[in-house]
Amino acid sequence: MSSRTTIQVDRETLSILERYKKEMAFRNYSEAIRRLLQESKKVPKSEKGSLPKLEPFKREKIDRFA
């Protein structure tokens, strides 16, 4: 069993967290916070570029200016 602690948040933040917890059916606030943190680290698909299947740039073996 993990140790527990208390954090301070304002009432508006608590209200938002309560709604999120209920919508996502989490058992506790810890699960909700962990999920929010995981999601915040993901890069949205829209930020991966318009051509995600494009192969990386590779320089030609023969340099034109040699």
DOGUDO-868937 format. One record per residue: residue number from 1; residue in three letters; z, x, y of N, C-alpha, C in turn. Coordinates in Angstrom, 3 decimals, always signed. Example, Ala and Ser with C-alpha at 12.3 -4.5 7.8 and 13.67 -1.06 7.14 Angstrom:
REM residues 2
- 1 / Ala / +7.800 / +13.190 / -5.690 / +7.800 / +12.300 / -4.500 / +7.800 / +13.200 / -3.300;
- 2 / Ser / +7.080 / +12.850 / -2.250 / +7.140 / +13.670 / -1.060 / +7.870 / +12.900 / +0.030;
//
This chain:
REM residues 66
- 1 / Met / +0.000 / +0.850 / -1.177 / +0.000 / +0.000 / +0.000 / +0.000 / +0.897 / +1.243;
- 2 / Ser / -0.838 / +0.562 / +2.195 / -0.929 / +1.387 / +3.397 / +0.142 / +0.994 / +4.408;
- 3 / Ser / +0.476 / +1.948 / +5.252 / +1.458 / +1.637 / +6.290 / +0.790 / +0.800 / +7.378;
- 4 / Arg / +1.568 / +0.065 / +8.095 / +1.041 / -0.828 / +9.120 / +1.499 / -0.373 / +10.489;
- 5 / Thr / +0.737 / -0.788 / +11.490 / +1.071 / -0.452 / +12.863 / +0.705 / -1.634 / +13.755;
- 6 / Thr / +1.074 / -1.552 / +14.988 / +0.777 / -2.608 / +15.955 / -0.105 / -2.026 / +17.048;
- 7 / Ile / -1.119 / -2.786 / +17.438 / -1.943 / -2.370 / +18.574 / -1.892 / -3.466 / +19.625;
- 8 / Gln / -2.067 / -3.072 / +20.870 / -2.031 / -4.047 / +21.950 / -3.447 / -4.382 / +22.390;
- 9 / Val / -3.747 / -5.665 / +22.447 / -5.014 / -6.154 / +22.989 / -4.696 / -7.330 / +23.900;
- 10 / Asp / -5.589 / -7.577 / +24.853 / -5.341 / -8.724 / +25.723 / -5.683 / -10.017 / +24.974;
- 11 / Arg / -5.284 / -11.143 / +25.533 / -5.456 / -12.435 / +24.851 / -6.925 / -12.771 / +24.607;
- 12 / Glu / -7.795 / -12.394 / +25.536 / -9.225 / -12.676 / +25.362 / -9.784 / -11.909 / +24.161;
- 13 / Thr / -9.414 / -10.644 / +24.033 / -9.866 / -9.835 / +22.904 / -9.330 / -10.403 / +21.590;
- 14 / Leu / -8.087 / -10.811 / +21.589 / -7.494 / -11.417 / +20.398 / -8.235 / -12.688 / +20.015;
- 15 / Ser / -8.578 / -13.495 / +20.991 / -9.299 / -14.736 / +20.739 / -10.667 / -14.459 / +20.108;
- 16 / Ile / -11.370 / -13.462 / +20.641 / -12.681 / -13.089 / +20.094 / -12.524 / -12.579 / +18.671;
- 17 / Leu / -11.528 / -11.737 / +18.439 / -11.279 / -11.191 / +17.110 / -10.902 / -12.295 / +16.118;
- 18 / Glu / -10.111 / -13.260 / +16.540 / -9.739 / -14.384 / +15.676 / -10.970 / -15.196 / +15.267;
- 19 / Arg / -11.849 / -15.470 / +16.232 / -13.076 / -16.229 / +15.926 / -13.961 / -15.464 / +14.949;
- 20 / Tyr / -14.130 / -14.166 / +15.191 / -14.949 / -13.329 / +14.310 / -14.369 / -13.306 / +12.895;
- 21 / Lys / -13.071 / -13.148 / +12.787 / -12.391 / -13.124 / +11.489 / -12.623 / -14.430 / +10.736;
- 22 / Lys / -12.525 / -15.538 / +11.465 / -12.708 / -16.846 / +10.836 / -14.170 / -17.057 / +10.431;
- 23 / Glu / -15.115 / -16.718 / +11.316 / -16.543 / -16.897 / +11.029 / -16.990 / -16.089 / +9.815;
- 24 / Met / -16.488 / -14.878 / +9.689 / -16.905 / -13.981 / +8.618 / -16.019 / -14.095 / +7.377;
- 25 / Ala / -15.008 / -14.932 / +7.432 / -14.095 / -15.182 / +6.309 / -13.374 / -13.917 / +5.843;
- 26 / Phe / -12.941 / -13.091 / +6.796 / -12.145 / -11.922 / +6.443 / -10.716 / -12.362 / +6.165;
- 27 / Arg / -10.032 / -11.611 / +5.309 / -8.655 / -11.947 / +4.968 / -7.673 / -11.552 / +6.054;
- 28 / Asn / -8.030 / -10.510 / +6.815 / -7.104 / -10.035 / +7.847 / -7.873 / -9.371 / +8.987;
- 29 / Tyr / -7.163 / -9.024 / +10.049 / -7.788 / -8.404 / +11.210 / -8.308 / -7.004 / +10.886;
- 30 / Ser / -7.642 / -6.314 / +9.998 / -8.059 / -4.972 / +9.630 / -9.481 / -4.972 / +9.074;
- 31 / Glu / -9.792 / -5.917 / +8.200 / -11.150 / -6.029 / +7.656 / -12.160 / -6.303 / +8.771;
- 32 / Ala / -11.809 / -7.178 / +9.674 / -12.705 / -7.526 / +10.779 / -12.972 / -6.313 / +11.667;
- 33 / Ile / -11.933 / -5.568 / +11.977 / -12.086 / -4.388 / +12.832 / -12.921 / -3.328 / +12.128;
- 34 / Arg / -12.668 / -3.110 / +10.832 / -13.453 / -2.125 / +10.081 / -14.931 / -2.491 / +10.072;
- 35 / Arg / -15.238 / -3.757 / +9.862 / -16.638 / -4.198 / +9.852 / -17.282 / -3.981 / +11.219;
- 36 / Leu / -16.563 / -4.306 / +12.286 / -17.101 / -4.091 / +13.630 / -17.393 / -2.611 / +13.870;
- 37 / Leu / -16.520 / -1.754 / +13.414 / -16.727 / -0.321 / +13.583 / -17.926 / +0.169 / +12.772;
- 38 / Gln / -18.072 / -0.324 / +11.543 / -19.218 / +0.061 / +10.724 / -20.527 / -0.394 / +11.378;
- 39 / Glu / -20.556 / -1.620 / +11.854 / -21.761 / -2.156 / +12.488 / -22.105 / -1.405 / +13.763;
- 40 / Ser / -21.098 / -0.949 / +14.484 / -21.364 / -0.252 / +15.743 / -22.019 / +1.111 / +15.515;
- 41 / Lys / -21.902 / +1.657 / +14.319 / -22.480 / +2.962 / +14.014 / -23.926 / +2.868 / +13.534;
- 42 / Lys / -24.380 / +1.677 / +13.165 / -25.739 / +1.510 / +12.670 / -26.731 / +1.486 / +13.827;
- 43 / Val / -27.897 / +2.072 / +13.602 / -28.958 / +2.049 / +14.600 / -29.804 / +0.798 / +14.351;
- 44 / Pro / -29.925 / -0.059 / +15.370 / -30.747 / -1.260 / +15.189 / -32.185 / -0.904 / +14.859;
- 45 / Lys / -32.843 / -1.738 / +14.066 / -34.223 / -1.493 / +13.658 / -35.123 / -1.311 / +14.879;
- 46 / Ser / -34.854 / -2.038 / +15.942 / -35.681 / -1.955 / +17.143 / -35.608 / -0.584 / +17.807;
- 47 / Glu / -34.579 / +0.201 / +17.496 / -34.432 / +1.524 / +18.092 / -34.936 / +2.635 / +17.179;
- 48 / Lys / -35.525 / +2.272 / +16.047 / -36.032 / +3.275 / +15.118 / -37.487 / +3.627 / +15.412;
- 49 / Gly / -38.061 / +3.026 / +16.423 / -39.445 / +3.307 / +16.773 / -40.365 / +2.202 / +16.308;
- 50 / Ser / -41.524 / +2.131 / +16.919 / -42.450 / +1.059 / +16.587 / -43.247 / +1.339 / +15.320;
- 51 / Leu / -43.257 / +2.596 / +14.863 / -43.988 / +2.967 / +13.648 / -43.061 / +3.704 / +12.680;
- 52 / Pro / -42.118 / +2.999 / +12.084 / -41.129 / +3.675 / +11.229 / -41.722 / +4.338 / +9.989;
- 53 / Lys / -42.921 / +3.906 / +9.533 / -43.526 / +4.497 / +8.336 / -44.420 / +5.690 / +8.656;
- 54 / Leu / -44.567 / +6.018 / +9.930 / -45.381 / +7.148 / +10.349 / -44.746 / +8.442 / +9.856;
- 55 / Glu / -45.559 / +9.305 / +9.239 / -45.033 / +10.567 / +8.723 / -44.690 / +11.502 / +9.875;
- 56 / Pro / -43.734 / +12.397 / +9.666 / -43.353 / +13.342 / +10.722 / -44.519 / +14.246 / +11.097;
- 57 / Phe / -44.522 / +14.712 / +12.333 / -45.557 / +15.606 / +12.825 / -45.483 / +16.935 / +12.086;
- 58 / Lys / -46.666 / +17.437 / +11.666 / -46.739 / +18.749 / +11.019 / -47.810 / +19.568 / +11.738;
- 59 / Arg / -47.473 / +20.776 / +12.103 / -48.396 / +21.670 / +12.804 / -49.469 / +22.149 / +11.828;
- 60 / Glu / -50.717 / +22.296 / +12.327 / -51.802 / +22.798 / +11.497 / -51.546 / +24.257 / +11.136;
- 61 / Lys / -52.075 / +24.694 / +9.989 / -51.870 / +26.066 / +9.559 / -52.591 / +27.038 / +10.498;
- 62 / Ile / -53.754 / +26.657 / +10.984 / -54.530 / +27.521 / +11.882 / -54.244 / +27.101 / +13.317;
- 63 / Asp / -53.747 / +28.023 / +14.108 / -53.462 / +27.741 / +15.512 / -54.743 / +27.874 / +16.311;
- 64 / Arg / -55.078 / +26.923 / +17.121 / -56.323 / +26.906 / +17.888 / -56.385 / +27.996 / +18.956;
- 65 / Phe / -55.246 / +28.479 / +19.412 / -55.222 / +29.461 / +20.487 / -55.026 / +30.891 / +19.983;
- 66 / Ala / -55.163 / +31.124 / +18.735 / -54.943 / +32.463 / +18.181 / -56.102 / +33.377 / +18.469;
//
